[in-house]
Amino acid sequence: MKFLINLLVVVALIAGLVAWIALPLIGVLIAAALLAAWLLLTRRGRQAIAVTKVGVASLPQRWGASSVIVIGIAGVVGVLVAMLAMGEGFKSTLNRTGSEDSAIILRGGSQAETNSVITRDQVPLIRSLAGIARDGDGNPLVSPELSQVVDLKSVSDNTDANVQLRGIGPEAWALRPNVRIVEGRRFETGLREMVVGRGAQGQFRGIAVGDSVRLGNQDWTVVGAFESGDSHESELWADAEVVANAYNRGAFQSVTVKLQDGDGLDQLKAAMAGDPRLKLDVQTTRSYYASQSRQLTAIINILGKVIGVIMAIGAVFGALNTMYAAVATRAREIATLRALGFRGLPVVLAVMLETLLLALIGGVLGAAIAWLLFNGYSVSTLGQNFSQVVFQFRVSPELLWTGLKWALGIGLVGGLFPALRAARLPVATALRAA
């Protein structure tokens, strides 16, 4: 029977923690306001404040033990926020790539450019489809593109890493107006020249403007660098026909098009479905790149939370040991308060408020460390095209708030059982033990 009761308590505690972490900001503010009103307006609440003041005043005398809670929770929050910031940064980078007014065409059923093939005889058919915008001369804005994975040495450890070499035509620049040359110039058609993204330059060796790079058994000259603020900054761009000749490619991987205003995408889908020669899929470039981030972002988030849970368990035990020791050393003080008429609830709340204060300090410390060390930190990871995507950690206010909620959740669990023990301790026993 006792085991069943303990099991129910643990289950209820876990459910309460899950509900707490999922609680939105407005819910937390309402809960805090209700607690503050109870503390200030009720007799037992004021007693809890008085007992809490006594406990907090004694913290400097036992700061060594209390720092176990602070440091442990700071570690949990720091690691959790850093892991989630990595997933958020990767997702944000890919979500900024593409737009709603351009579309990417892939072979039917293909999930990424690497496993897509669009034959050359299909490109003129695509150019004639409805829904595609045209330039001032009446030419359709269509960019057949190649995607080739190449090896470059990484800056961090000088090992080989996969990088995406994108073969593009002149229309690609008009389709991606956010791409701007910030150093050097664009490559010239028909020459083994390339421009490289700033993100790639920060992660890989030998691609500064003016460098010569050996790719596909040929030497390529880096003539420019570009910025785009999205995942294209991880790529190398060159003339599509030159890339095709260097790697013996007879087909393209994708075709990017500019959509007409309004229902351009619907028109394009209908026209493509009406031509049996075009067994292709089309979606907006924003939808495509957003879909590329989902799987890896989910894995990173799950991994971060699993690691956070493991570390949180350790922090809870640290908090339990510290608060049990604090209750034991303050046994006479608590017993004296009980003898003076303080009830059990104010004592419970006082111990828990003290633990929550330490947890809040640890949470703020961990969140600050994560923000200072990781916000804006550039890394690269393998994307859906089996090439490295360069992105920055993004420590958002939402992630910091999540970290603080985890810290307070740990404090709630770590302070609950010592608080109950303090409230249940017989006054006479406590005075004799002291």
ZIUR-V525114 format. One record per residue. N is the residue number from 1. PHI is phi in degrees with one decimal (999 if undefined). OMEGA is omega in degrees with one decimal (* if undefined). NEAR is the number of other C-alpha atoms within 10 Angstrom. Layout:
BEGIN
n=N phi=PHI omega=OMEGA near=NEAR
n=N phi=PHI omega=OMEGA near=NEAR
END
This chain:
BEGIN
n=1 phi=999 omega=179.5 near=6
n=2 phi=-63.0 omega=178.4 near=7
n=3 phi=-61.8 omega=-179.8 near=8
n=4 phi=-64.1 omega=178.7 near=9
n=5 phi=-62.6 omega=179.3 near=10
n=6 phi=-63.2 omega=179.1 near=11
n=7 phi=-64.5 omega=178.9 near=12
n=8 phi=-63.7 omega=177.7 near=12
n=9 phi=-62.3 omega=180.0 near=12
n=10 phi=-63.4 omega=179.4 near=12
n=11 phi=-61.9 omega=178.7 near=12
n=12 phi=-63.5 omega=179.7 near=12
n=13 phi=-66.9 omega=179.0 near=15
n=14 phi=-63.8 omega=178.9 near=13
n=15 phi=-62.0 omega=177.8 near=11
n=16 phi=-63.9 omega=178.9 near=14
n=17 phi=-66.5 omega=178.4 near=19
n=18 phi=-60.6 omega=178.9 near=13
n=19 phi=-64.1 omega=179.7 near=11
n=20 phi=-64.2 omega=-178.5 near=16
n=21 phi=-65.8 omega=-179.8 near=18
n=22 phi=-82.3 omega=-175.7 near=12
n=23 phi=-67.7 omega=178.9 near=13
n=24 phi=-70.9 omega=-176.9 near=12
n=25 phi=-57.5 omega=-178.6 near=13
n=26 phi=-62.7 omega=177.8 near=9
n=27 phi=-66.1 omega=178.3 near=12
n=28 phi=-65.1 omega=180.0 near=14
n=29 phi=-63.9 omega=178.0 near=11
n=30 phi=-64.4 omega=178.9 near=11
n=31 phi=-61.2 omega=179.4 near=12
n=32 phi=-65.8 omega=179.2 near=12
n=33 phi=-65.7 omega=178.8 near=12
n=34 phi=-64.6 omega=179.0 near=11
n=35 phi=-64.4 omega=179.6 near=13
n=36 phi=-62.0 omega=178.8 near=12
n=37 phi=-64.1 omega=179.4 near=12
n=38 phi=-65.3 omega=-179.2 near=14
n=39 phi=-64.3 omega=-174.2 near=18
n=40 phi=-86.3 omega=-170.4 near=14
n=41 phi=-106.1 omega=-178.9 near=11
n=42 phi=-113.3 omega=-178.9 near=11
n=43 phi=-64.8 omega=179.7 near=12
n=44 phi=-66.6 omega=176.6 near=19
n=45 phi=-63.1 omega=178.6 near=20
n=46 phi=-66.1 omega=174.5 near=15
n=47 phi=-62.5 omega=178.9 near=22
n=48 phi=-61.6 omega=178.2 near=24
n=49 phi=-64.2 omega=-179.6 near=19
n=50 phi=-62.8 omega=179.7 near=14
n=51 phi=-67.2 omega=179.3 near=24
n=52 phi=-62.7 omega=179.0 near=21
n=53 phi=-59.2 omega=178.8 near=14
n=54 phi=-63.9 omega=-179.7 near=13
n=55 phi=-65.0 omega=-179.4 near=19
n=56 phi=-65.5 omega=179.1 near=16
n=57 phi=-62.9 omega=-178.9 near=10
n=58 phi=-89.6 omega=-179.2 near=13
n=59 phi=-58.4 omega=179.2 near=16
n=60 phi=-58.1 omega=179.5 near=9
n=61 phi=-74.6 omega=179.5 near=9
n=62 phi=-130.8 omega=-177.4 near=12
n=63 phi=-67.0 omega=179.4 near=11
n=64 phi=-58.9 omega=179.3 near=11
n=65 phi=-70.4 omega=-178.5 near=17
n=66 phi=-66.6 omega=-179.3 near=20
n=67 phi=-66.0 omega=175.5 near=18
n=68 phi=-60.3 omega=178.3 near=18
n=69 phi=-65.3 omega=-175.9 near=30
n=70 phi=-60.5 omega=-176.7 near=27
n=71 phi=-68.4 omega=-179.9 near=20
n=72 phi=-61.4 omega=-179.7 near=24
n=73 phi=-70.6 omega=176.7 near=35
n=74 phi=-60.7 omega=177.5 near=28
n=75 phi=-63.4 omega=178.7 near=24
n=76 phi=-60.3 omega=-176.8 near=27
n=77 phi=-65.0 omega=-179.3 near=32
n=78 phi=-60.3 omega=-179.4 near=26
n=79 phi=-66.9 omega=-179.2 near=22
n=80 phi=-60.4 omega=-178.6 near=29
n=81 phi=-63.6 omega=179.7 near=33
n=82 phi=-63.4 omega=179.7 near=26
n=83 phi=-64.6 omega=179.7 near=24
n=84 phi=-66.9 omega=178.3 near=27
n=85 phi=-66.4 omega=177.0 near=28
n=86 phi=-65.1 omega=177.6 near=26
n=87 phi=-63.1 omega=-179.6 near=25
n=88 phi=-66.0 omega=179.0 near=23
n=89 phi=-66.0 omega=178.6 near=25
n=90 phi=-63.7 omega=179.4 near=28
n=91 phi=-62.4 omega=-178.3 near=24
n=92 phi=-63.6 omega=-179.9 near=20
n=93 phi=-63.0 omega=-179.5 near=23
n=94 phi=-72.3 omega=178.0 near=24
n=95 phi=-67.9 omega=177.4 near=21
n=96 phi=-80.5 omega=-178.4 near=15
n=97 phi=-84.5 omega=179.1 near=21
n=98 phi=85.9 omega=-178.6 near=23
n=99 phi=-154.9 omega=178.7 near=17
n=100 phi=-83.5 omega=-178.9 near=13
n=101 phi=-102.2 omega=172.6 near=19
n=102 phi=-132.5 omega=-176.8 near=23
n=103 phi=-134.0 omega=176.3 near=26
n=104 phi=-117.8 omega=-178.0 near=23
n=105 phi=-110.8 omega=179.7 near=23
n=106 phi=-128.4 omega=173.9 near=25
n=107 phi=-60.2 omega=-179.2 near=21
n=108 phi=-54.5 omega=179.0 near=14
n=109 phi=86.7 omega=-179.6 near=11
n=110 phi=-75.9 omega=179.5 near=14
n=111 phi=-97.3 omega=-178.2 near=16
n=112 phi=-153.5 omega=-177.7 near=19
n=113 phi=-62.9 omega=-175.2 near=21
n=114 phi=-63.1 omega=179.5 near=18
n=115 phi=-108.1 omega=177.8 near=14
n=116 phi=-111.5 omega=176.2 near=20
n=117 phi=-136.7 omega=174.1 near=19
n=118 phi=-122.0 omega=-175.5 near=23
n=119 phi=-70.8 omega=-176.9 near=15
n=120 phi=-65.8 omega=-179.9 near=12
n=121 phi=-73.9 omega=176.4 near=10
n=122 phi=-83.0 omega=-176.3 near=15
n=123 phi=-61.6 omega=176.9 near=18
n=124 phi=-60.0 omega=178.1 near=10
n=125 phi=-66.7 omega=178.8 near=13
n=126 phi=-64.3 omega=-178.4 near=21
n=127 phi=-60.4 omega=-176.0 near=18
n=128 phi=-90.1 omega=-174.9 near=12
n=129 phi=-74.8 omega=174.9 near=17
n=130 phi=-72.2 omega=177.3 near=19
n=131 phi=95.0 omega=-178.5 near=22
n=132 phi=-95.9 omega=-179.9 near=24
n=133 phi=-71.9 omega=-179.4 near=20
n=134 phi=-125.5 omega=179.0 near=16
n=135 phi=-83.0 omega=-177.0 near=11
n=136 phi=-63.4 omega=179.3 near=6
n=137 phi=-92.7 omega=179.2 near=6
n=138 phi=86.1 omega=179.3 near=8
n=139 phi=-86.2 omega=179.6 near=13
n=140 phi=-66.3 omega=179.4 near=21
n=141 phi=-84.6 omega=-175.0 near=21
n=142 phi=-131.1 omega=-178.8 near=27
n=143 phi=-126.4 omega=171.9 near=24
n=144 phi=-69.7 omega=-173.0 near=25
n=145 phi=-135.9 omega=175.9 near=24
n=146 phi=-107.3 omega=176.1 near=29
n=147 phi=-128.8 omega=-177.2 near=24
n=148 phi=-122.3 omega=177.6 near=22
n=149 phi=-85.8 omega=179.7 near=18
n=150 phi=-125.0 omega=-179.1 near=16
n=151 phi=-104.3 omega=171.3 near=17
n=152 phi=-135.5 omega=177.5 near=21
n=153 phi=-80.6 omega=178.9 near=17
n=154 phi=-77.5 omega=178.9 near=20
n=155 phi=-68.3 omega=-171.6 near=16
n=156 phi=-68.4 omega=-175.1 near=11
n=157 phi=-133.9 omega=175.5 near=8
n=158 phi=61.7 omega=176.1 near=11
n=159 phi=-98.2 omega=179.9 near=12
n=160 phi=-68.9 omega=177.2 near=13
n=161 phi=-137.4 omega=-179.6 near=20
n=162 phi=-79.8 omega=178.0 near=21
n=163 phi=-131.6 omega=-178.5 near=26
n=164 phi=-89.8 omega=171.0 near=22
n=165 phi=-96.8 omega=-177.1 near=24
n=166 phi=-103.8 omega=173.7 near=22
n=167 phi=-90.9 omega=-174.3 near=24
n=168 phi=-129.1 omega=173.2 near=23
n=169 phi=-108.1 omega=-177.6 near=18
n=170 phi=-60.2 omega=-177.0 near=15
n=171 phi=-68.3 omega=-175.5 near=18
n=172 phi=-60.8 omega=-179.3 near=20
n=173 phi=-67.3 omega=179.0 near=14
n=174 phi=-70.4 omega=179.9 near=15
n=175 phi=-76.8 omega=-179.8 near=21
n=176 phi=-127.2 omega=-175.7 near=17
n=177 phi=-66.1 omega=179.3 near=9
n=178 phi=-76.9 omega=179.3 near=15
n=179 phi=-81.8 omega=-178.3 near=18
n=180 phi=-134.6 omega=177.5 near=16
n=181 phi=-73.9 omega=-178.8 near=17
n=182 phi=-110.7 omega=176.6 near=13
n=183 phi=-153.7 omega=179.4 near=16
n=184 phi=75.7 omega=-174.9 near=14
n=185 phi=-146.6 omega=173.6 near=16
n=186 phi=-74.1 omega=175.1 near=20
n=187 phi=-71.5 omega=178.4 near=18
n=188 phi=-97.5 omega=-179.6 near=13
n=189 phi=-60.4 omega=176.7 near=15
n=190 phi=87.1 omega=-179.5 near=12
n=191 phi=-109.5 omega=177.2 near=14
n=192 phi=-82.7 omega=177.4 near=19
n=193 phi=-123.7 omega=179.1 near=22
n=194 phi=-146.6 omega=168.9 near=26
n=195 phi=-116.7 omega=-173.7 near=26
n=196 phi=-126.5 omega=178.2 near=28
n=197 phi=-74.5 omega=178.1 near=27
n=198 phi=-60.2 omega=178.5 near=25
n=199 phi=-62.3 omega=178.1 near=26
n=200 phi=-63.5 omega=179.4 near=29
n=201 phi=-61.9 omega=180.0 near=22
n=202 phi=-75.1 omega=-174.8 near=18
n=203 phi=-111.7 omega=-173.1 near=21
n=204 phi=-129.0 omega=-175.5 near=24
n=205 phi=-87.6 omega=168.0 near=17
n=206 phi=75.4 omega=-178.9 near=16
n=207 phi=-125.9 omega=171.8 near=27
n=208 phi=-73.6 omega=179.0 near=21
n=209 phi=-59.7 omega=-176.9 near=18
n=210 phi=101.3 omega=179.3 near=13
n=211 phi=-72.8 omega=173.4 near=13
n=212 phi=-108.2 omega=-174.9 near=17
n=213 phi=-119.0 omega=178.6 near=19
n=214 phi=-91.7 omega=179.3 near=13
n=215 phi=-134.1 omega=178.8 near=16
n=216 phi=59.1 omega=-178.5 near=14
n=217 phi=60.3 omega=177.5 near=9
n=218 phi=-136.1 omega=178.9 near=11
n=219 phi=-95.0 omega=179.5 near=13
n=220 phi=-116.9 omega=179.5 near=19
n=221 phi=-104.7 omega=175.7 near=19
n=222 phi=-81.5 omega=-175.7 near=26
n=223 phi=-106.6 omega=-178.5 near=22
n=224 phi=-163.8 omega=175.6 near=23
n=225 phi=-128.5 omega=-177.5 near=26
n=226 phi=-131.0 omega=172.5 near=26
n=227 phi=-121.1 omega=178.5 near=18
n=228 phi=-141.0 omega=-179.2 near=20
n=229 phi=74.1 omega=-179.8 near=18
n=230 phi=-143.0 omega=-174.6 near=22
n=231 phi=-69.3 omega=178.3 near=24
n=232 phi=-64.8 omega=176.8 near=26
n=233 phi=-66.0 omega=177.0 near=24
n=234 phi=-87.2 omega=-168.5 near=27
n=235 phi=-107.9 omega=169.1 near=25
n=236 phi=-111.9 omega=-178.6 near=26
n=237 phi=-115.9 omega=176.9 near=28
n=238 phi=-148.3 omega=-179.8 near=27
n=239 phi=-65.4 omega=-174.4 near=23
n=240 phi=-61.2 omega=-178.0 near=24
n=241 phi=-68.2 omega=178.0 near=19
n=242 phi=-68.4 omega=176.9 near=18
n=243 phi=-63.3 omega=179.6 near=26
n=244 phi=-61.5 omega=178.9 near=18
n=245 phi=-67.1 omega=-177.6 near=11
n=246 phi=-67.2 omega=-175.7 near=14
n=247 phi=-114.5 omega=176.7 near=13
n=248 phi=52.2 omega=-178.7 near=10
n=249 phi=-102.1 omega=-179.6 near=15
n=250 phi=-97.9 omega=-178.0 near=13
n=251 phi=-140.0 omega=176.2 near=18
n=252 phi=-99.5 omega=175.8 near=23
n=253 phi=-96.8 omega=-176.5 near=23
n=254 phi=-152.3 omega=172.3 near=26
n=255 phi=-132.5 omega=177.5 near=24
n=256 phi=-102.8 omega=-176.5 near=24
n=257 phi=-131.4 omega=172.5 near=30
n=258 phi=-90.5 omega=-177.5 near=29
n=259 phi=-88.7 omega=171.6 near=26
n=260 phi=-66.4 omega=177.1 near=18
n=261 phi=-63.0 omega=178.1 near=11
n=262 phi=87.1 omega=-174.3 near=10
n=263 phi=-99.2 omega=-178.3 near=10
n=264 phi=-57.5 omega=-178.9 near=19
n=265 phi=-65.2 omega=179.2 near=23
n=266 phi=-63.7 omega=177.5 near=15
n=267 phi=-61.8 omega=-178.6 near=17
n=268 phi=-64.1 omega=178.6 near=22
n=269 phi=-61.9 omega=-179.2 near=17
n=270 phi=-64.8 omega=179.9 near=14
n=271 phi=-65.5 omega=179.9 near=16
n=272 phi=-68.7 omega=179.0 near=20
n=273 phi=-66.6 omega=-178.5 near=14
n=274 phi=-82.7 omega=179.7 near=11
n=275 phi=-111.8 omega=-177.1 near=13
n=276 phi=-65.5 omega=178.4 near=8
n=277 phi=-79.3 omega=-175.7 near=11
n=278 phi=-114.8 omega=175.1 near=18
n=279 phi=-87.8 omega=-172.5 near=15
n=280 phi=-128.1 omega=174.9 near=21
n=281 phi=-111.7 omega=178.6 near=16
n=282 phi=-137.4 omega=174.9 near=21
n=283 phi=-154.2 omega=177.6 near=18
n=284 phi=-63.5 omega=179.8 near=21
n=285 phi=-63.4 omega=177.6 near=22
n=286 phi=-64.8 omega=178.7 near=19
n=287 phi=-63.4 omega=-178.4 near=17
n=288 phi=-61.9 omega=-176.4 near=21
n=289 phi=-70.8 omega=175.3 near=22
n=290 phi=-63.5 omega=179.6 near=18
n=291 phi=-67.3 omega=-179.6 near=16
n=292 phi=-68.7 omega=-176.0 near=18
n=293 phi=-92.6 omega=-168.3 near=20
n=294 phi=-62.7 omega=-173.7 near=14
n=295 phi=-63.9 omega=-178.3 near=12
n=296 phi=-66.8 omega=178.2 near=17
n=297 phi=-62.2 omega=178.5 near=19
n=298 phi=-63.2 omega=179.7 near=15
n=299 phi=-63.5 omega=-179.3 near=12
n=300 phi=-62.8 omega=-179.6 near=18
n=301 phi=-64.4 omega=179.0 near=19
n=302 phi=-64.2 omega=-179.9 near=15
n=303 phi=-61.1 omega=179.8 near=15
n=304 phi=-62.2 omega=-179.0 near=20
n=305 phi=-73.0 omega=176.5 near=18
n=306 phi=-64.6 omega=177.2 near=13
n=307 phi=-61.9 omega=178.6 near=15
n=308 phi=-62.3 omega=178.4 near=22
n=309 phi=-64.4 omega=179.9 near=16
n=310 phi=-60.7 omega=179.0 near=11
n=311 phi=-67.9 omega=179.9 near=18
n=312 phi=-64.3 omega=178.0 near=23
n=313 phi=-61.0 omega=176.6 near=15
n=314 phi=-61.6 omega=179.3 near=16
n=315 phi=-66.0 omega=178.0 near=26
n=316 phi=-62.7 omega=179.1 near=22
n=317 phi=-63.3 omega=176.1 near=16
n=318 phi=-62.3 omega=178.4 near=22
n=319 phi=-65.7 omega=178.3 near=30
n=320 phi=-59.4 omega=-178.6 near=23
n=321 phi=-60.5 omega=-178.2 near=18
n=322 phi=-64.9 omega=-176.7 near=23
n=323 phi=-73.4 omega=173.6 near=26
n=324 phi=-61.4 omega=178.6 near=19
n=325 phi=-64.5 omega=179.1 near=14
n=326 phi=-64.5 omega=178.0 near=20
n=327 phi=-63.9 omega=-179.5 near=21
n=328 phi=-64.0 omega=-179.1 near=19
n=329 phi=-72.1 omega=-179.6 near=13
n=330 phi=-104.9 omega=-176.7 near=17
n=331 phi=-57.8 omega=-178.7 near=22
n=332 phi=-65.4 omega=-179.7 near=19
n=333 phi=-61.3 omega=179.7 near=18
n=334 phi=-64.9 omega=179.5 near=24
n=335 phi=-63.5 omega=178.8 near=21
n=336 phi=-63.5 omega=177.9 near=16
n=337 phi=-62.6 omega=178.6 near=17
n=338 phi=-63.0 omega=-179.9 near=18
n=339 phi=-67.1 omega=179.1 near=12
n=340 phi=-80.0 omega=176.0 near=9
n=341 phi=113.1 omega=177.2 near=9
n=342 phi=-71.8 omega=-179.0 near=18
n=343 phi=-83.0 omega=-176.4 near=15
n=344 phi=-66.8 omega=-176.2 near=21
n=345 phi=-62.3 omega=176.6 near=15
n=346 phi=-60.0 omega=178.8 near=24
n=347 phi=-66.3 omega=178.4 near=27
n=348 phi=-58.8 omega=-178.6 near=23
n=349 phi=-64.2 omega=-179.4 near=24
n=350 phi=-62.9 omega=179.5 near=25
n=351 phi=-64.2 omega=-178.9 near=27
n=352 phi=-69.4 omega=177.4 near=24
n=353 phi=-63.7 omega=177.0 near=24
n=354 phi=-64.0 omega=178.5 near=22
n=355 phi=-66.1 omega=179.2 near=30
n=356 phi=-64.5 omega=177.1 near=23
n=357 phi=-62.4 omega=177.9 near=16
n=358 phi=-64.0 omega=178.7 near=24
n=359 phi=-64.8 omega=179.2 near=32
n=360 phi=-64.1 omega=177.4 near=23
n=361 phi=-61.4 omega=178.3 near=21
n=362 phi=-63.3 omega=179.1 near=28
n=363 phi=-64.2 omega=178.9 near=33
n=364 phi=-62.7 omega=179.1 near=21
n=365 phi=-62.9 omega=180.0 near=20
n=366 phi=-64.3 omega=178.8 near=29
n=367 phi=-64.6 omega=179.2 near=29
n=368 phi=-65.5 omega=178.4 near=17
n=369 phi=-63.2 omega=179.4 near=19
n=370 phi=-61.2 omega=-179.3 near=24
n=371 phi=-67.7 omega=-177.5 near=23
n=372 phi=-67.9 omega=-174.5 near=12
n=373 phi=-86.4 omega=-168.1 near=13
n=374 phi=-115.7 omega=-177.5 near=20
n=375 phi=-64.0 omega=-178.6 near=18
n=376 phi=85.1 omega=-179.9 near=16
n=377 phi=-72.1 omega=-175.4 near=16
n=378 phi=-90.3 omega=175.3 near=16
n=379 phi=-141.6 omega=174.4 near=18
n=380 phi=-136.9 omega=178.1 near=20
n=381 phi=-144.7 omega=-176.9 near=14
n=382 phi=-74.7 omega=178.9 near=14
n=383 phi=-98.3 omega=-177.4 near=19
n=384 phi=-63.2 omega=-180.0 near=17
n=385 phi=-87.8 omega=-179.7 near=19
n=386 phi=60.4 omega=174.9 near=16
n=387 phi=-125.8 omega=-176.6 near=22
n=388 phi=-74.2 omega=173.6 near=22
n=389 phi=-107.3 omega=179.7 near=27
n=390 phi=-87.1 omega=179.6 near=28
n=391 phi=-151.1 omega=179.5 near=28
n=392 phi=-115.4 omega=171.1 near=21
n=393 phi=-57.9 omega=-179.8 near=25
n=394 phi=-127.6 omega=178.1 near=25
n=395 phi=-90.2 omega=-176.4 near=25
n=396 phi=-88.5 omega=175.2 near=16
n=397 phi=-57.4 omega=178.9 near=11
n=398 phi=-63.8 omega=178.9 near=11
n=399 phi=-68.6 omega=177.1 near=20
n=400 phi=-62.6 omega=178.0 near=25
n=401 phi=-65.0 omega=176.1 near=18
n=402 phi=-59.7 omega=178.4 near=22
n=403 phi=-61.2 omega=178.9 near=29
n=404 phi=-66.2 omega=177.7 near=26
n=405 phi=-65.6 omega=175.2 near=23
n=406 phi=-62.2 omega=179.9 near=26
n=407 phi=-61.0 omega=-179.5 near=33
n=408 phi=-67.5 omega=175.8 near=24
n=409 phi=-62.7 omega=176.4 near=22
n=410 phi=-62.5 omega=179.0 near=29
n=411 phi=-63.7 omega=178.0 near=29
n=412 phi=-60.6 omega=-178.9 near=20
n=413 phi=-69.0 omega=-177.5 near=22
n=414 phi=-66.9 omega=-178.9 near=27
n=415 phi=-97.7 omega=-173.4 near=28
n=416 phi=-63.8 omega=-174.1 near=20
n=417 phi=-69.4 omega=172.6 near=17
n=418 phi=-60.1 omega=178.9 near=25
n=419 phi=-65.7 omega=177.7 near=26
n=420 phi=-63.7 omega=178.7 near=17
n=421 phi=-64.9 omega=179.4 near=16
n=422 phi=-62.6 omega=-177.9 near=24
n=423 phi=-71.8 omega=-176.7 near=23
n=424 phi=-91.0 omega=-177.0 near=12
n=425 phi=-67.5 omega=179.6 near=17
n=426 phi=-59.2 omega=-176.1 near=13
n=427 phi=-59.7 omega=-177.7 near=18
n=428 phi=-63.0 omega=179.1 near=13
n=429 phi=-62.6 omega=-178.7 near=12
n=430 phi=-63.0 omega=-179.5 near=18
n=431 phi=-67.5 omega=178.0 near=14
n=432 phi=-68.8 omega=-178.2 near=9
n=433 phi=-65.7 omega=-179.0 near=10
n=434 phi=-71.2 omega=* near=13
END
